[in-house]
Amino acid sequence: MRKPSLGGNPKVWSNEEVTQYDMMQSIVIPKKDEMLDIITSMIPFDENKALKVMEIGVGLGALTERIFNRFPESDFLGIDGSAQMIANAQERLKKFSGKIKILERNFNKPLWLNGVNDKFDLVCSSLTLHYLSTRRRREFFKEIFKVLKKKGTFIYSCAVKANSQSIQKIFVKIHRKYLRDQILKVMGKKFTDEDLDRVFKKRRDKMGINPATTVDHLDLLKKAGFSKVEFIWKHRHYAIFMGVK
Ligand SMILES: C[S@@+](CC[C@H](N)C(=O)[O-])C[C@H]1O[C@@H](n2cnc3c(N)ncnc32)[C@H](O)[C@@H]1O
């Protein structure tokens, strides 16, 4: 078993994790479309501006596509640690080719930004930063601050844990019921709470999910140097944060 504090190893994003990605997301993530729409709508720039954008954890490009639709002139650097995700994303995003470059990098390694010399108006991410290792968190936020231009914006969603065990237990209970209903609806399978706990523990261990609290996130943003820091949205254990340099 991989220790949660080590965060995710992106190599686990292969085979069925990629081919069944959209189906799995539709089961496990409540309000994903709303979350992506909110991230996109909070970007504080003019639509005609040719933004320089970096996205961390592109996956199959769900956020990338929305950002391009709002900012068609933008130039895009994607980062993802999974070669298979990147290949699929490139295929899916080919209508934007020429405007997008995706690098295979693991942000849990200190040199993940080697060779990236541009400065960005926007750094964004969706459902990825809970794979950061505990040891890398502080440095990672400083690295993001550094690659942003003056007044550049960092906006991201990720899984968070509650600030207290007792409240975390309530989130787990609500989410368990949600998953049970979703699995029945989408896959026609009946799962007990015990089945679900077992499957999802195995999954958390495999993927290296390592969420911080909302308080930690605001602190990480402030300590990295962001002058404006905002907690934008939350639904159960998914949250959106924003920092302006
Ligand atoms: C849950 S998916 C999110 C994808 C997309 N942003 C979305 O919202 O659908 C997480 C993505 O982060 C990538 N990832 C996970 N750990 C990573 C790491 N340590 N370094 C780089 N990418 C990583 C995975 O390969 C995967 O594509």
The ligand as a Tripos MOL2 file, in Angstrom:
@<TRIPOS>MOLECULE
LIG
   27    29     1     0     0
SMALL
NO_CHARGES

@<TRIPOS>ATOM
      1 C1         -8.8600   13.0200  -11.8440 C.3       1 LIG1
      2 S1         -7.9000   13.3810  -13.2600 S.3       1 LIG1
      3 C2         -8.4890   15.0510  -13.6370 C.3       1 LIG1
      4 C3         -8.4430   15.3070  -15.1080 C.3       1 LIG1
      5 C4         -9.1590   16.5690  -15.5950 C.3       1 LIG1
      6 N1         -8.5250   17.7490  -15.0750 N.3       1 LIG1
      7 C5        -10.6280   16.5290  -15.2570 C.2       1 LIG1
      8 O1        -11.0940   17.3880  -14.5090 O.co2     1 LIG1
      9 O2        -11.3290   15.6480  -15.7650 O.co2     1 LIG1
     10 C6         -6.3020   13.6560  -12.6020 C.3       1 LIG1
     11 C7         -5.2330   13.8740  -13.6580 C.3       1 LIG1
     12 O3         -4.0440   14.2660  -12.9850 O.3       1 LIG1
     13 C8         -2.9470   13.5170  -13.4740 C.3       1 LIG1
     14 N2         -1.9860   13.3460  -12.3660 N.ar      1 LIG1
     15 C9         -2.1880   12.6780  -11.2100 C.ar      1 LIG1
     16 N3         -1.0830   12.7350  -10.4450 N.ar      1 LIG1
     17 C10        -0.1800   13.4570  -11.1430 C.ar      1 LIG1
     18 C11         1.1710   13.8430  -10.8930 C.ar      1 LIG1
     19 N4          1.7910   13.5100   -9.7510 N.pl3     1 LIG1
     20 N5          1.8150   14.5790  -11.8350 N.ar      1 LIG1
     21 C12         1.1890   14.9370  -12.9840 C.ar      1 LIG1
     22 N6         -0.0890   14.5930  -13.2820 N.ar      1 LIG1
     23 C13        -0.7590   13.8590  -12.3750 C.ar      1 LIG1
     24 C14        -3.5260   12.1950  -13.9550 C.3       1 LIG1
     25 O4         -2.7200   11.6070  -14.9500 O.3       1 LIG1
     26 C15        -4.9040   12.6190  -14.4680 C.3       1 LIG1
     27 O5         -4.8570   12.9230  -15.8280 O.3       1 LIG1
@<TRIPOS>BOND
     1     1     2 1
     2     2     3 1
     3     2    10 1
     4     3     4 1
     5     4     5 1
     6     5     6 1
     7     5     7 1
     8     7     8 2
     9     7     9 1
    10    10    11 1
    11    11    12 1
    12    11    26 1
    13    12    13 1
    14    13    14 1
    15    13    24 1
    16    14    15 ar
    17    14    23 ar
    18    15    16 ar
    19    16    17 ar
    20    17    18 ar
    21    17    23 ar
    22    18    19 1
    23    18    20 ar
    24    20    21 ar
    25    21    22 ar
    26    22    23 ar
    27    24    25 1
    28    24    26 1
    29    26    27 1
@<TRIPOS>SUBSTRUCTURE
     1 LIG1         1 GROUP 0 **** ****
